[in-house]
Amino acid sequence: MVPGTANSAPTLRRFPFAAAIVLLVAVLLLVGCGGDGGGQGGGEDPIRLGVILPYSGVYAQLGEDITDGMNVYFEEQGNEIAGRPVELIQEDTEADPQVGVEAARTLIERDEVAVLTGTVSSAVAYGVIDLVSADQIPFVISNATGNDATRRGVPYVFRTSASSWQVSNPMGGWLVDNGVENVYVTAPDYAAGQEQASGFKDGFAAAGGNLIGEAYPPLGNSDYSTYLTNISQASPQAEWSFYAGTDAVNFVRQYAEAGLKESIPLYGSGYMVEADTIEGQGEAAAGVRTGLFYASGLDNPENTAFIENFQSQFERDPSTYAVQGYDAAWLIGEALKATEGDTDPDALVEAMESVEFASPRGPLTLDENHNPIQNIYIREAQDQNGTIENVVIDTIEDVQDPGE
């Protein structure tokens, strides 16, 4: 009989006194082995981390890169933290808010994960933030750039990528400082596109620049000819754009094919010309200047080691997305070291707020909203021994999101 059922008391009374004492001690020992926060046991029980990323659809490569970056960090740690093995439990968000929230709920309720990390889509991130805020589970955003994700000031939310403003705004002032007084702006017509464009325009206008035209093609557009004609007719000094993935490949290629690159230099958010797009863009990417918080050629020991370890493990070059994943894992792992493997949510949050990063991207700290303070590098895509690579030509140091 199980103690606590209707027949348990008579059963215990039939035991000899000594046997009853032995049974009581055994029960107390079992009770003492209960789990810590999130239902995870201490000692050598695995630390379960929930990873919510797109592993199918158009953003599947981003999900793979972020996960691989995380795996590089945990491989460096021998796949254990504070004497406890680390288990990554992955769920596909399909970049769909409803699917993403259900994936997060599954990881929290079924798998009792200690921390959530991931999300490429800001729309998915916003839904998950509402969930983790209610359930008080730490959530480390490894890609989504929606400004409000950290500006809400939710104590359980951290980010290791950047806000949209942080990526796009600094280049506005940089262009004016470098003699560009008027531009044409384009970006896809969805939340991230609008946010990135808005951040750039604010920075450009604040520095005295003049916007002479803008256009917002639909997300997933394949033919930019009409927009390119409008840009040509407006005759701006330069063009600034935000595109990512297939959109970035198509826009950059068609911009060059239309003959605009030589007469109207192309600038943009760093996601437009990145490791995941350069192969498809080819020579069309050469000469394009973008702003982002990472470039593969950064000369620091952490970046050298990261690239070597990533190439050794996955036989390809890492992208910015992989760096974001690596730093997300670093934040989680170093916090767990500080708590000696304790996964109590409040203890983890406190530890994460004090983590000292050694990032491949260079200097990185967290502001009061848990958003990175970091350098934004102005990069030019150049031919390096037959390969197009982003080369840093200038650095805007310690860029912090305004938080409002």
C-alpha positions in Angstrom: 0.0 0.0 0.0 1.1 3.6 -0.7 1.3 5.8 2.5 -1.4 8.3 2.4 -4.1 6.1 0.9 -7.2 5.0 2.8 -5.7 1.7 3.9 -2.2 2.9 4.6 -2.6 3.5 8.4 -3.7 -0.1 9.2 -0.9 -1.5 7.1 1.7 0.6 9.0 0.3 -0.5 12.3 0.9 -4.2 11.4 4.7 -3.4 11.0 7.0 -4.0 14.0 8.3 -0.8 15.6 11.8 -1.2 14.2 10.5 -1.8 10.7 8.3 1.3 10.9 11.3 3.4 11.8 13.3 2.1 8.8 10.3 2.9 6.6 10.0 6.4 7.9 13.7 7.1 7.3 13.4 5.8 3.7 10.4 8.1 3.1 12.2 11.1 4.5 15.2 10.4 2.2 12.9 10.2 -0.8 11.2 13.5 0.1 14.6 15.1 0.5 15.5 14.2 -3.1 12.8 16.5 -4.5 13.6 18.7 -7.5 14.6 22.3 -7.5 13.0 25.1 -9.5 11.3 24.0 -12.7 11.0 20.4 -11.4 14.6 19.6 -12.2 16.6 17.7 -9.6 20.0 18.8 -8.3 23.2 16.8 -8.2 23.8 15.1 -11.5 20.3 15.5 -12.9 20.4 17.1 -16.4 19.7 20.8 -16.8 17.0 21.0 -19.4 17.1 24.1 -21.7 14.2 24.7 -24.1 15.2 25.9 -27.6 12.3 27.4 -29.7 13.5 28.2 -33.2 12.3 27.7 -36.8 13.6 24.4 -38.0 11.3 24.3 -41.1 10.3 26.9 -43.6 12.1 30.0 -44.9 14.0 30.7 -41.7 15.2 27.1 -41.0 18.8 28.0 -41.8 18.7 30.7 -39.1 17.4 28.3 -36.6 20.1 25.8 -37.5 22.9 28.4 -37.2 21.7 29.7 -33.8 21.4 26.1 -32.4 24.9 25.2 -33.8 26.3 28.3 -32.1 24.8 27.2 -28.8 26.3 23.7 -29.3 29.8 25.1 -29.8 29.6 26.8 -26.3 28.3 23.7 -24.6 30.8 21.5 -26.4 33.6 23.7 -25.0 32.1 23.0 -21.5 32.1 19.3 -22.0 28.3 19.4 -22.3 27.9 19.9 -18.6 27.7 22.9 -16.2 28.4 22.7 -12.5 28.7 19.0 -12.7 25.3 18.6 -14.3 24.8 17.4 -17.9 23.1 19.9 -20.2 20.2 18.8 -22.4 18.9 21.0 -25.2 15.2 20.2 -26.0 14.3 21.7 -29.4 10.8 22.7 -30.6 10.0 24.1 -34.1 8.2 27.4 -34.0 7.8 27.5 -37.8 8.2 31.3 -37.3 4.5 31.3 -36.4 3.4 33.1 -33.3 0.7 30.6 -32.3 2.9 27.6 -33.0 5.8 29.3 -31.1 3.8 30.0 -28.0 2.5 26.4 -27.9 6.0 25.1 -28.3 7.1 27.2 -25.4 4.2 26.1 -23.3 5.1 22.5 -24.1 8.6 22.9 -23.0 7.6 24.6 -19.7 4.8 22.3 -18.7 5.8 18.9 -20.2 9.6 19.1 -20.1 9.9 21.5 -17.1 12.8 23.3 -18.7 14.9 25.7 -16.6 15.4 28.3 -19.3 13.9 29.1 -22.7 15.9 30.5 -25.6 15.5 31.3 -29.2 12.9 32.9 -31.5 13.8 34.4 -34.9 10.4 36.1 -35.3 9.7 39.1 -33.1 6.0 38.2 -33.3 6.8 34.8 -31.7 9.0 36.5 -29.2 6.2 38.8 -28.0 3.9 35.9 -27.4 6.5 34.0 -25.5 7.3 37.0 -23.4 3.7 37.1 -22.2 4.0 33.4 -21.3 7.3 33.5 -19.4 6.3 36.7 -17.6 3.3 34.8 -16.1 5.3 31.6 -15.5 8.4 33.4 -14.3 10.8 31.4 -16.5 14.0 33.1 -17.8 13.9 33.7 -21.6 17.0 34.5 -23.6 16.2 35.9 -27.0 18.8 34.8 -29.5 17.6 36.7 -32.6 14.3 38.6 -32.6 15.1 42.3 -32.8 11.6 43.8 -32.0 12.4 47.0 -30.0 9.7 46.3 -27.4 11.0 42.9 -26.5 13.4 44.4 -24.0 11.9 47.9 -23.7 9.0 46.3 -21.8 11.5 45.7 -18.9 10.3 42.2 -18.1 12.8 40.9 -15.5 12.9 37.4 -16.9 13.7 38.5 -20.5 17.2 38.9 -21.9 18.5 39.4 -25.4 21.9 38.5 -27.1 21.2 39.9 -30.6 20.1 43.6 -30.8 17.1 45.8 -31.1 16.1 47.0 -34.5 16.9 50.5 -33.5 20.4 49.5 -32.4 21.3 47.9 -35.8 19.9 50.6 -38.1 20.0 54.0 -36.3 23.8 54.5 -36.0 24.4 54.3 -39.7 22.0 57.3 -40.3 24.4 59.6 -38.5 27.5 57.8 -39.9 26.3 58.5 -43.5 25.8 62.2 -42.8 29.3 62.4 -41.2 30.7 60.8 -44.4 29.1 63.3 -46.7 25.8 61.6 -47.7 23.1 64.2 -47.4 20.1 62.5 -49.1 19.0 58.9 -49.4 16.2 56.7 -50.6 15.0 54.0 -48.2 13.4 50.6 -48.9 12.4 47.7 -46.6 9.9 44.9 -46.7 6.4 45.8 -45.5 6.3 43.9 -42.2 7.1 44.7 -38.5 10.9 44.2 -38.7 11.2 46.0 -42.0 9.3 49.0 -40.7 11.2 49.1 -37.4 14.6 48.9 -39.1 13.7 51.6 -41.6 12.3 53.8 -38.9 15.5 53.5 -36.8 17.6 54.5 -39.7 15.4 57.4 -40.8 15.4 58.8 -37.2 19.2 58.7 -37.0 19.7 60.1 -40.5 17.2 63.0 -39.9 18.7 63.8 -36.4 22.1 64.2 -38.1 20.6 66.6 -40.7 20.1 64.1 -43.6 17.2 64.4 -46.1 14.9 61.5 -47.0 13.9 61.9 -50.7 11.9 58.7 -51.1 10.9 55.4 -49.5 9.2 52.2 -50.5 8.0 49.1 -48.8 7.7 46.0 -51.1 5.7 43.0 -49.7 7.7 40.4 -47.7 8.8 37.6 -50.0 8.8 39.8 -53.1 10.7 38.4 -56.1 10.7 41.3 -58.6 12.0 44.7 -57.5 12.1 46.3 -61.0 9.4 48.9 -60.3 11.1 50.0 -57.1 14.5 50.1 -58.7 13.1 52.4 -61.4 11.7 54.7 -58.8 15.1 54.8 -57.0 16.9 55.6 -60.3 14.5 58.4 -61.1 14.8 60.0 -57.6 18.6 60.2 -58.1 19.6 60.0 -54.4 23.2 60.1 -53.2 22.8 56.7 -51.7 20.2 54.0 -51.0 19.7 52.3 -47.6 17.7 49.1 -47.2 16.9 46.4 -44.8 16.3 42.9 -46.2 17.1 39.4 -45.0 17.2 35.9 -46.4 15.8 35.4 -49.9 14.6 38.9 -50.1 18.1 40.2 -49.5 19.5 37.9 -52.2 17.0 39.0 -54.7 17.2 42.8 -54.0 21.0 43.0 -54.0 21.3 41.0 -57.2 18.6 43.0 -59.0 20.1 46.3 -57.7 23.4 45.4 -59.3 21.8 44.0 -62.5 19.9 47.3 -62.9 23.3 49.2 -62.9 22.5 51.2 -59.8 25.3 50.1 -57.6 27.9 52.2 -59.5 25.9 55.4 -59.5 23.9 55.1 -56.3 25.9 53.3 -53.6 24.0 50.7 -51.6 24.0 50.7 -47.8 21.9 48.8 -45.3 21.3 46.8 -42.2 23.9 44.1 -41.8 21.4 41.3 -42.2 21.2 42.2 -45.9 24.7 41.1 -46.7 25.6 38.2 -44.4 27.0 34.7 -44.4 23.6 33.2 -45.2 23.1 35.6 -48.2 26.5 36.3 -49.7 26.8 33.0 -51.6 23.5 33.7 -53.4 24.4 37.3 -54.1 27.9 36.7 -55.4 29.7 39.6 -56.9 26.6 41.7 -56.6 27.3 42.1 -52.9 30.8 43.5 -53.5 31.0 47.1 -52.4 27.8 47.1 -50.3 28.2 48.7 -46.9 26.2 47.6 -43.9 26.1 48.0 -40.2 25.9 45.2 -37.7 27.4 44.0 -34.4 29.6 41.3 -35.9 32.0 40.6 -38.8 33.8 37.4 -39.3 37.2 39.2 -39.7 37.1 40.8 -36.2 40.6 40.4 -34.7 40.1 39.2 -31.1 41.0 35.9 -29.4 37.4 34.9 -28.7 36.4 35.3 -32.4 39.4 33.3 -33.6 38.6 30.4 -31.2 34.9 30.6 -32.0 35.5 30.3 -35.8 38.0 27.5 -35.4 35.6 25.5 -33.1 32.6 26.1 -35.2 34.4 25.1 -38.4 35.8 22.0 -36.7 32.4 20.9 -35.5 30.2 21.8 -38.5 32.6 22.1 -41.5 31.3 25.5 -42.5 31.8 29.2 -41.6 29.7 30.7 -38.8 27.2 33.5 -39.4 26.1 36.3 -37.2 23.2 34.1 -36.2 25.6 31.5 -34.9 27.4 34.2 -32.8 24.0 35.1 -31.3 23.4 31.5 -30.4 26.9 31.2 -28.9 26.4 34.3 -26.7 22.9 33.1 -25.6 24.5 29.8 -24.5 27.3 31.8 -22.8 24.8 33.9 -20.8 22.9 30.8 -19.7 26.0 28.7 -19.0 28.0 31.3 -17.1 24.9 32.1 -15.0 24.5 28.4 -14.1 28.1 28.3 -13.1 27.5 31.3 -10.8 24.5 29.5 -9.2 26.5 26.2 -9.0 23.8 24.5 -11.1 20.8 25.9 -9.2 18.0 26.5 -11.6 15.8 28.7 -9.4 14.5 31.3 -11.8 15.2 34.3 -9.6 18.7 33.1 -8.8 19.3 32.7 -12.5 18.0 36.1 -13.4 20.3 37.7 -10.8 23.3 35.7 -12.1 22.5 36.6 -15.7 22.5 40.3 -14.8 26.1 39.9 -13.6 27.6 37.7 -16.4 30.8 39.0 -18.0 30.8 38.1 -21.7 33.8 37.0 -23.7 32.1 37.4 -27.1 33.4 36.9 -30.6 31.7 40.2 -31.4 33.9 42.1 -29.0 32.8 44.2 -26.1 29.3 43.2 -24.8 27.4 44.1 -21.6 23.7 44.2 -20.8 21.8 47.4 -20.0 19.1 47.7 -17.3 16.5 46.2 -19.7 18.8 43.2 -20.4 19.5 44.4 -24.0 23.2 44.3 -25.2 25.4 47.4 -25.2 27.8 46.7 -28.1 29.8 48.0 -31.0 28.2 48.5 -34.4 30.6 47.8 -37.1 30.4 49.5 -40.5 31.4 46.7 -43.0 32.1 46.7 -46.6 31.7 43.5 -48.6 35.0 42.9 -50.4 36.6 40.3 -52.6 39.1 38.5 -50.4 41.1 35.9 -52.4 38.0 35.1 -54.5 35.5 35.1 -51.6 33.2 38.0 -50.8 33.6 38.8 -47.1 32.5 41.7 -44.8 35.5 43.8 -43.9 35.2 46.3 -41.0 35.9 49.9 -42.2 34.7 51.8 -39.1 33.4 51.1 -35.6 30.7 52.9 -33.7 31.4 52.0 -30.1 29.1 51.1 -27.2 25.8 51.6 -28.9 22.9 51.3 -26.4 19.2 51.1 -27.2 17.4 54.2 -25.9 15.0 51.9 -24.0 11.8 53.9 -24.8 
